[in-house]
Amino acid sequence: MQIEFTKQQFKNLLKLIYLGEWMTNAHRTDDRIKKYEDMLNYIFSYAKKFGFEKYVDDEDVNNGKFYPTRFFEEKTDVDQLHEEYDDKTFWDELIHRLGKRDFFRKYSKNEIKKMSEEEWFEKFYRCINKWGDEVDKYEIERLSIKK
């Protein structure tokens, strides 16, 4: 099979493959998912052919490795997209985890077991929404750790 790309489409593909591989493996050390790393290397190996040699460091090409250059990270929108993703994920996770904590503090296992699915959902999300409202209004201003 052969797929043809315009230069702009390939540029978008470079960014997508970079962001996807980053999301999958950036938090990993010894357990990196090789199939996604391999796919990034494969797509990045075509960067020069599309005129994007400034985007890809191929010094380790003999080992099949290609890396994004600083130019790629700073001159495209991938860095901004990272920041947006991290920011949104942070708030969503904080709200969800605090709401979940509060739900399980407020209701015993026995009380939860007796709840209908609808009641559980309503009470669970009431706890989460409480934190959502707090974060929307004050962000982290009123959060603190008690000793």
N, C-alpha and C positions, 0 to 999 in steps of 0.2 A: 504494500500500500504506500502511496505517496501523498503527502499533503503539501500544498503550496501556501506560502504566507507572503503578504506584502511586508515591507520593511517595518511599518507601524505595527502590524499584527505580531510580527516576531518580537519586537520590542515589548509589547504587552505580554507575550508569552514568557519572555525572560523574567519580567517582573512577577508574573503569576507563579512561575515555577520556583522562583527565589522565595517568595512569600509563603508558598505552600510548604516547601521544604523547611524553611525557618520555623514555621508554626509547629511542624511535626518533630523537628529534631533539636531546636535551640535549647530546650530545657534538659536534654539528655546528655549523658557522657558515654558510658560504655554500652549503652543499649540503643544507640542510634538505629533508626530504621533504614537499612541500607538500600532498599529498593527505591526510596524517595531521593536519597543522596545520589544514587546511580542515575536516576532520571534527570536530576538537576545537572549533573556532569554531562549527560548526553545532550541536553538542550543547549547548555552553555558552550559545548564544543562547536556549535554552529555559529556562534556570535561573530566571529571574524568574517565569515562568508556573507553575513548580512551588514557588515560595516560597523559592528559594535565592539571592535577590539578594545576600546576605552572602558568597556563595561566588565570585561572578563580577564582575569589573570590566569594565564596558561603555563606558568613556569613549571608546574608539576604535571604537565600533559602526559609525560611518559608513564606516569602512574594512573592516568585516567582521571585526574583531578583538575577541576576548574573552580576558581573562586571569584566572587564578585569583587570588583575593585572599589576603592574608596570613592572614585568618581561616580560609579554606578549608584552606590548607596547615598551619596550626597546630591547628585544632580538629577536623579529621578525622584519620584514621589514615594519610593519604598520606605524610606526612613519615616516619613510622615504617616504612612499607613501603619507601620509598626507601632508608632506612638498612639495613634487613634485606637488601634486594636487593644494595646496594653491598657490604655485609660478606660475604655469601655468594659473590658474584661475585669479589671480591678474593681470597679464599682458594682458590676453585676454580681461578682463572687462575694464581695464584702456584704452586700445586702442579703443575698441568699443564705450565706453561712450564718450571719447574725440572726436572721429570721428563723432558720432551722434550729439553731441553738435555743432560741427563746421558746419555740413551739414545744421542744422536748423538755424544757424546764417547766413549762406551764402545765403540760398534760402528762399524766403517768402513762406507762405502757398499757395498763388496764383500761384507762379512759380512751386512749387512742384505739385500742382493739375494739371497743364498743361503738366507735364512730362509724357512720355510714361513709361511703366514699365521698359523697357530696359535702358532708359535714367536715370531714378531714380536710378536704381541699379548701373549703371556705376558711377554716380556722388556721390552717397552715399558711395560706396566702395572706391572711390578715396580719400574721406575724411578719411576713416578708414585706408586705406593703407598708407596714409601720416604719421599717428601716428605709424603705424606698423614699417615703415622704421626708424622713429625717435627712437623708443624704441629699435629696433634691434641694432642700432648704438650706442646710448648714454644711454640706460636704463633711469633712472630718473635724470641723471646728469644735463640736461638742463631744467628740469621742475621747475617752481617756482610759487608762488602765488603773484599776484599783489594786492596792496591796492588801 
